[in-house]
């Protein structure tokens, strides 16, 4: 099989590189081609298919049905073969930048059986580059900086362009660089693309930024080559090549004399054409009148010099000042001739101000005795008006600092006097504020500290309320209590106290005192016969005298209790009752006995209470009853409180339900027939009570005592007394029951019943 190839662009016949081994008889009408050769085709951009080559085999004689088959990279998509003629065409645009070569396989098979007639043969199609890609600056645009005043040839930056064409084939990827804009300030190396300074003395203060346009051209810069551009923004960085410069050589300020310390009196400014740290300056006063009165500082934000006051101004002393101020750069470059500095003159005129009075001292310390009389002069404060006018000064006490109005002051001369008595033991110091005012209401203040001097006006007294304990089994001469004293006064040499018993107690048989030499005494017992049952408590008056001038004394009483103590002298009991306890009976045993007695009494009381509250039968059935049963109940009725305890059967006579039961204490001459009543469940209470009352009131055989039911109790909390006539001295004829209606709704019905009884009696 033969392979013929043509160039896709020129149509020229590809050269034969060798003969295929084994082919010995070939037709002279056709040129022979060997397998496995490489074909070079230029990339193209045409829309029509391009013939790449043609396959042919000696078997193609017309009698054998053959078919040409193409396989490999791009077969069927980029490259197509005519299966009948063996022509190979490129169907799409070949781009070397996408793929530089393709490996394909050609084969001849039987069209009917698809059996291969020859072994497959491989060949390579290489895409030859053409200059179809311009240079590109992938990293552009660029920014670069270089110090101002740099030397010619100083490197600024380097740019880089890339070309997608084949760098090894022709000049398609050979680049040359040039400057389109930016001359004469900058230059560029055509091969290395390094940008350099091309002009001497480039000053940032004149121009800070430059725009440079760089071009890259392929084909070695020859005509017909493709090109690309980018921009480089070059910024000149600042160097300290300019000195600070004051805007004017003379500054004039007017400052009031009452300007506060540290307050601003004026500003100066030295301008610097540089920027950043190169423009920062510091200000100093290098010469002038009394330059220690002023100072100048630098404002970090505005770079101004702030003139401030270090000491107070006095118009009456000096009215003007002249200073020389210097501004110098903080940083300097020796190569530029530094350091840089500038000077200016500052004239200051002091303006007179109305100043407040000035005290001769900021603080006055005075002393006064605590027994000083009223209106005594304690001291004097003085102040003057510093102004030229010398106005009159008046003095006052700030009463917020003297709420008790303890002191007064003379408004004209500042003399301070005492207004109220002093007590050093209450307040040792008095701090008051005195104000000095001039005619124009300028006010100054001064502190006056008044110390109250002590006098001996307090008597000494016991350091605490002592209560001594004396053991019954103590020994004579035993120390009962150590006593010390205190004094509110403040003696210069310290306290010394003298102790003694009152004259009436000097010869007492029980106690004596002993001086311990340290401003304290010991109280001693004289004998060992103290007994609690004889006397439980002793009172020992002691006189304490100080060493003041004049001396002060007071009488203090020491309370001494007689106590029972153990053999070791430990106090156990100081009560007289404890003494009468049986000997050998401990306190714990006594408490146990008392607890048992109390428990027994409680049990007895509970038992009696329970016996008294046993339920008793409500109806009395006694054969020995001499008359009607007397039923007692404690309900006054009329409310819900008694419904549970009330039994209607209690109002009946159980023995007289079925008949009239005569009285047994006397035989009546005339008997009345009993009135029948219903059973217990059908009783009409109203009718029943009315009948019984009528019978009792009209019984001629009744002895001189009532035969009505007696209600011994009228209910808990009742305001009414007993309703029985047996307990009253009046007779039935004298008794008036109208008051029952005034006792409330609970007794209204009972009052009506009694009223009915009275009317029946009258009839």
Secondary structure as UniProt FT lines:
FT   STRAND          2..6
FT   TURN            8..10
FT   TURN            21..22
FT   TURN            28..29
FT   STRAND          38..42
FT   STRAND          50..56
FT   TURN            58..59
FT   STRAND          66..72
FT   TURN            73..74
FT   TURN            76..78
FT   STRAND          79..81
FT   TURN            83..85
FT   STRAND          87..90
FT   TURN            96..98
FT   STRAND          101..110
FT   TURN            111..113
FT   STRAND          121..128
FT   TURN            138..139
FT   STRAND          142..147
FT   TURN            148..149
FT   TURN            152..153
FT   STRAND          155..158
FT   TURN            167..168
FT   TURN            170..173
FT   STRAND          176..181
FT   TURN            183..185
FT   STRAND          186..188
FT   TURN            190..192
FT   STRAND          194..197
FT   TURN            204..206
FT   STRAND          209..217
FT   HELIX           219..221
FT   TURN            223..224
FT   STRAND          227..237
FT   STRAND          245..246
FT   STRAND          250..256
FT   TURN            257..258
FT   TURN            261..262
FT   STRAND          264..271
FT   HELIX           276..279
FT   STRAND          281..288
FT   TURN            289..290
FT   HELIX           291..293
FT   STRAND          294..298
FT   TURN            300..302
FT   STRAND          304..309
FT   TURN            315..317
FT   STRAND          320..329
FT   HELIX           334..336
FT   STRAND          341..351
FT   STRAND          357..359
FT   STRAND          363..369
FT   TURN            370..371
FT   TURN            374..375
FT   STRAND          377..380
FT   STRAND          383..385
FT   TURN            388..389
FT   STRAND          394..397
FT   HELIX           399..401
FT   TURN            403..404
FT   STRAND          407..409
FT   TURN            411..413
FT   STRAND          415..418
FT   TURN            424..426
FT   STRAND          429..437
FT   TURN            439..440
FT   STRAND          443..453
FT   STRAND          461..462
FT   STRAND          467..471
FT   TURN            472..473
FT   TURN            476..477
FT   STRAND          479..486
FT   STRAND          498..501
FT   HELIX           503..505
FT   TURN            506..507
FT   STRAND          511..515
FT   STRAND          520..525
FT   TURN            532..534
FT   STRAND          537..545
FT   STRAND          553..565
FT   TURN            567..568
FT   STRAND          571..573
FT   HELIX           577..580
FT   TURN            583..584
FT   HELIX           587..612
FT   TURN            623..624
FT   HELIX           640..642
FT   TURN            643..645
FT   HELIX           648..651
FT   HELIX           654..656
FT   HELIX           680..682
FT   HELIX           685..697
FT   TURN            700..701
FT   TURN            716..717
FT   HELIX           725..727
FT   TURN            732..734
FT   HELIX           738..743
FT   HELIX           745..762
//
